[in-house]
């Protein structure tokens, strides 16, 4: 839920009640995030945004339709994820539908047809989750512990051998896919 920039169409009453009008309304709160240095430590900027504008409309260049919203508080994210008025299916967002031709091919394909259980709404999500849950029992995962530790060591060794290390790219991105594939019996 972090950097996905969920496309939301929040009612105006939800938007205006989340922050009082202030000088911050005239200031681009996202401006500091556009600097290269902020990528190293964006957390102070996130803290300011969470304090000043916890529900922030993110401008989309050259787009006049409903834009994107950044939610910075757990309770807001939690509420939206449980509200059936909102969707995780990207193609349902006007921003995505209106800009398909501008999107890279892999995003266009995933928005239009390739579906993951992470980006489908109930009842489809519920049906797929019931099927997958059988592969993710605590007993099954515990039985794979040694094998999963070996996979982790292999990924860490590969990352260290390169001489530089990016935790997300080298470990956090490939590990879940490898583990899920192992649990589902896919080599």
C-alpha positions in Angstrom: 0.0 0.0 0.0 2.9 2.3 0.2 4.1 3.6 -3.1 1.3 2.3 -5.2 -0.4 5.8 -5.4 -4.0 4.4 -5.2 -6.4 6.0 -7.6 -9.2 7.3 -5.5 -12.3 9.3 -6.2 -12.9 10.7 -2.7 -16.0 12.7 -2.1 -15.3 16.4 -1.7 -16.6 16.3 1.8 -13.9 13.7 2.7 -11.2 15.8 1.1 -12.0 19.2 2.6 -12.6 17.9 6.1 -9.2 16.3 6.3 -7.4 19.6 6.5 -8.2 23.2 7.1 -7.3 25.8 4.5 -3.9 27.2 5.2 -0.8 28.6 3.6 0.1 24.9 2.9 -2.7 24.9 0.3 -0.6 27.2 -1.8 2.6 25.2 -1.3 3.4 22.1 -3.4 4.0 19.5 -0.7 5.4 17.1 -3.2 8.1 19.5 -4.4 10.7 18.2 -1.9 10.1 14.6 -3.1 11.3 15.7 -6.6 14.8 16.2 -5.4 17.4 13.4 -5.7 18.4 13.8 -2.1 14.9 13.0 -0.8 15.1 9.5 -2.2 17.8 8.7 0.4 15.6 9.7 3.3 12.0 10.7 2.4 10.6 10.1 5.9 10.8 13.7 7.2 8.9 14.9 4.1 6.3 12.1 4.6 5.9 13.3 8.2 5.3 16.9 7.1 2.7 15.7 4.5 1.0 13.4 7.1 0.8 16.4 9.5 -0.2 19.1 7.1 -2.3 17.2 4.6 -2.9 13.6 5.5 -5.2 13.1 2.5 -3.3 14.8 -0.4 -4.4 15.1 -4.0 -1.4 14.4 -6.2 -1.4 16.5 -9.4 -1.2 14.6 -12.7 0.4 16.6 -15.4 -1.8 17.1 -18.5 -4.9 15.4 -17.0 -8.1 17.2 -16.0 -10.1 14.2 -14.7 -10.2 12.7 -11.2 -6.6 12.4 -10.2 -4.7 10.4 -7.6 -4.8 10.7 -3.8 -2.0 9.9 -1.4 -3.2 8.7 2.0 -0.6 9.0 4.7 -2.4 7.7 7.8 -3.0 4.1 8.6 -6.6 4.7 9.6 -7.4 6.3 6.3 -5.8 3.5 4.2 -7.5 0.9 6.4 -10.9 2.6 5.9 -10.5 2.9 2.1 -9.4 -0.7 1.7 -12.5 -1.8 3.4 -14.9 0.5 1.7 -16.6 -1.1 -1.3 -16.9 2.2 -3.1 -13.2 2.0 -3.8 -11.4 -0.5 -6.0 -7.9 -1.9 -6.4 -8.6 -2.8 -10.0 -6.5 -0.3 -11.9 -8.6 -0.3 -15.0 -11.6 1.0 -13.0 -9.6 4.2 -12.3 -10.5 7.0 -14.7 -6.9 8.1 -14.7 -5.7 4.7 -16.0 -8.5 4.3 -18.5 -8.0 7.8 -19.9 -4.3 7.3 -20.3 -3.8 3.8 -21.5 -2.2 4.9 -24.7 0.5 6.8 -22.7 1.3 3.8 -20.4 4.2 1.4 -21.1 3.0 -1.9 -22.7 3.5 -4.0 -19.5 1.3 -1.6 -17.5 -1.3 -1.4 -20.2 -1.5 -5.2 -20.3 -1.9 -5.6 -16.6 -4.5 -2.8 -16.4 -6.6 -4.3 -19.2 -6.3 -8.0 -18.6 -3.5 -9.6 -16.7 -4.9 -10.0 -13.2 -3.3 -10.7 -9.9 -5.1 -11.5 -6.7 -3.5 -8.4 -5.4 -5.4 -6.2 -7.8 -8.8 -7.7 -8.0 -11.9 -6.9 -6.0 -14.3 -9.2 -4.2 -15.9 -11.5 -5.0 -13.1 -12.6 -7.4 -10.4 -11.9 -4.8 -12.2 -13.9 -2.1 -12.6 -16.9 -4.5 -8.9 -16.9 -5.5 -7.7 -16.3 -2.0 -9.6 -19.4 -0.7 -7.8 -21.5 -3.4 -4.4 -20.1 -2.6 -4.8 -20.3 1.2 -4.4 -24.0 1.0 -0.8 -23.6 -0.1 0.0 -21.1 2.7 -0.8 -23.0 5.9 1.5 -22.4 8.9 2.4 -26.1 8.9 3.4 -26.0 5.2 5.5 -22.9 5.6 7.2 -24.3 8.7 8.1 -27.4 6.7 9.8 -25.2 4.1 11.8 -23.1 6.6 15.2 -24.6 5.8 14.6 -24.4 2.1 13.4 -20.8 2.4 16.5 -19.9 4.4 18.7 -21.5 1.7 16.9 -19.3 -0.9 17.5 -16.2 1.2 21.2 -17.1 1.6 21.5 -17.6 -2.2 19.9 -14.2 -2.9 22.1 -12.5 -0.3 25.2 -14.1 -1.7 24.3 -13.0 -5.2 23.7 -9.4 -4.0 27.0 -9.3 -2.1 28.9 -10.7 -5.0 27.8 -7.7 -7.1 29.7 -5.4 -4.8 26.6 -3.1 -4.2 23.4 -4.0 -2.5 19.8 -2.8 -2.8 17.6 -4.5 -0.3 14.4 -4.0 -2.3 15.8 -4.9 -5.7 18.1 -7.7 -4.6 16.0 -9.4 -1.9 12.5 -7.9 -1.3 11.4 -8.1 -5.0 12.6 -11.6 -5.9 12.1 -13.4 -2.5 8.2 -13.4 -2.4 8.0 -14.6 -6.0 10.5 -17.4 -5.4 8.7 -18.4 -2.2 5.2 -18.4 -3.7 6.5 -20.4 -6.7 8.0 -22.9 -4.4 4.8 -23.2 -2.3 2.7 -23.7 -5.4 5.1 -26.2 -6.9 6.4 -24.0 -9.7 10.1 -24.4 -10.4 
